Amino acid sequence: MSTEFPSKNGITREWHVLDADNVVLGKLASHAAKLLMGKHKPSYTPYIDMGDHVIVINAEKIRLTGLKSQQKLYRRYTGFPGGLREESFTRLLNRRPEKIIEEAIKGMLPKSKMGRQMGTKLKVYKGDKHPHEAQMPEALEVIA
């Protein structure tokens, strides 16, 4: 009896929809990262991208616990001297709520070429509409 190893040719990718309406950011991000990596499949192999496509809708309705919504800061550096830019969670939520969810999920993926490729299978949308109906995505519930 021999162990069968999956190859890139035998991977079937499914599409999943996660609704972020009144869901804690960390719970949503960890669930989405697990789907993107393929850890929910019995044929999971760490060195092969086995993950599925994930669509997140209602990004503007995400929530944080405790006082994080008033205290959390998002920092980025422009590349120029004195170019550190800070933005609060509430301001970024009003301006670009997709960015909050993308950063949280991509931060939970591997820091490698394969992790960046997994991140391309993530689609985040502000409202409850998305242009991926043709792929017939399966709606999943985020376990709270």
ChimeraX attribute file (.defattr): number of C-alpha atoms within 10 A of each C-alpha:
attribute: neighborCount
match mode: 1-to-1
recipient: residues
	/A:1	3
	/A:2	4
	/A:3	5
	/A:4	7
	/A:5	8
	/A:6	13
	/A:7	11
	/A:8	9
	/A:9	6
	/A:10	8
	/A:11	14
	/A:12	9
	/A:13	12
	/A:14	14
	/A:15	18
	/A:16	21
	/A:17	21
	/A:18	22
	/A:19	20
	/A:20	26
	/A:21	16
	/A:22	13
	/A:23	20
	/A:24	16
	/A:25	19
	/A:26	17
	/A:27	13
	/A:28	22
	/A:29	24
	/A:30	18
	/A:31	17
	/A:32	28
	/A:33	24
	/A:34	17
	/A:35	22
	/A:36	28
	/A:37	26
	/A:38	22
	/A:39	17
	/A:40	14
	/A:41	13
	/A:42	7
	/A:43	13
	/A:44	16
	/A:45	15
	/A:46	10
	/A:47	7
	/A:48	14
	/A:49	19
	/A:50	24
	/A:51	23
	/A:52	24
	/A:53	22
	/A:54	25
	/A:55	21
	/A:56	26
	/A:57	22
	/A:58	19
	/A:59	27
	/A:60	22
	/A:61	17
	/A:62	21
	/A:63	17
	/A:64	15
	/A:65	10
	/A:66	8
	/A:67	8
	/A:68	12
	/A:69	14
	/A:70	11
	/A:71	10
	/A:72	13
	/A:73	16
	/A:74	13
	/A:75	10
	/A:76	11
	/A:77	11
	/A:78	9
	/A:79	8
	/A:80	7
	/A:81	7
	/A:82	8
	/A:83	10
	/A:84	11
	/A:85	11
	/A:86	11
	/A:87	13
	/A:88	14
	/A:89	19
	/A:90	15
	/A:91	12
	/A:92	16
	/A:93	20
	/A:94	9
	/A:95	11
	/A:96	13
	/A:97	21
	/A:98	20
	/A:99	15
	/A:100	18
	/A:101	25
	/A:102	17
	/A:103	13
	/A:104	17
	/A:105	22
	/A:106	21
	/A:107	15
	/A:108	16
	/A:109	21
	/A:110	15
	/A:111	10
	/A:112	9
	/A:113	9
	/A:114	14
	/A:115	17
	/A:116	13
	/A:117	14
	/A:118	23
	/A:119	22
	/A:120	12
	/A:121	15
	/A:122	20
	/A:123	17
	/A:124	21
	/A:125	19
	/A:126	16
	/A:127	14
	/A:128	13
	/A:129	11
	/A:130	14
	/A:131	8
	/A:132	12
	/A:133	9
	/A:134	6
	/A:135	11
	/A:136	11
	/A:137	16
	/A:138	12
	/A:139	13
	/A:140	12
	/A:141	12
	/A:142	16
	/A:143	8
	/A:144	7
